[in-house]
Amino acid sequence: MKAALNHAFSDDANRIPTDKAWRTVEPFKKVGKARADHFTEAQVRQLVASAKRQDPAFADFLEGHFHAGARPHELSSAEVRHFLTADAQVIVPKGKTGARVVTLTPEGVAFFRRMAKGKQPTDLLLPRADGQPWGKSHQHRPIKVALKAAGLPVSATMYALRHTYISRSIERGTPLTLIAENCGTSVRMIEDTYAKTIAKVRRDLIGRTAPTLRPPARTQAKTRFRVPRTGK
C-alpha cells in the first residue's frame, strides 16, 4: 500500500503536497509473518502426482523447487549447466538473495539428472511443455487444480513446497545453518518463522538424549505357570 501511495506522490501531476499522512504510519505488530502452509512428504507426492496428470512439465517444475527448497520460480531460468552432478548441487541463478548453490539429497540428484538427460548445457532444466520458461502467472491456475485434485487445501500456494522442505529438514535434524544456506535465507528468519517446529524437535531430542536420574520403568510380561495336578 505504501509503495502505491509513494508512486502516486512521485508524480507531480497528482498534486499531492506531502506524503506525511502515510509516511509516519507504523506497521501493525505480529502480522508481518509469512503464512507457513506446509505438507507432509506424502502430501507433496500426491500434489506432484495430481499435477502430472494435467501437465507433466508443471509436475517437474513443482518437484524441482521442492528438492531445492527454492522460492517459487527461482529455478525458472536455471539451465542444465547449473546442475553440478559431481558435487550433488544445483545453482539457483536468480534467487531473492542473489545466486546460490543448493546441496541436494540423493533423490534430488536423481531428479535433476533425469531433467538434464539429453539436453544441451544452455537448455532450461525445468521448461514448460513448449520449451519456454515458466512465468509467474503461469502457475496460479495449475497449482489450484493440482491442490484440489490431491485433496489438499486450495488456499495453499507453491510457496508451501518451500515451507515443507524447511519444516521437514528441521525435523530430520539438518543444521539450521545448512538449511539457511540452501534456501537463501538467515538462521534468524528460520528461528522466527519455524519456532514451533524447532521447539518440538528440541523437546523430542532432549527427551531421547538428555541424562535422567531414574531409568524409564520397564513393563515385564507376567507369565502364569500352571501347577500340574497329582493323584489318582
Secondary structure by P-SEA (a helix, b strand, c coil): caaaaaaaaaccccccccccccccccccccccccccccccaaaaaaaaaaaaaacaaaaaaaaaaaaaccccccccccccccccccccbbbcccccccbbbbbbcaaaaaaaaaaacccccccccccccccccccccccaaaaaaaaaaaccccccccaaaaaaaaaaaaaacccaaaaaaaacccaaaaaaaaaaaaaaaaaaaaacccccccccbbbbbbbbbbbbbbcc
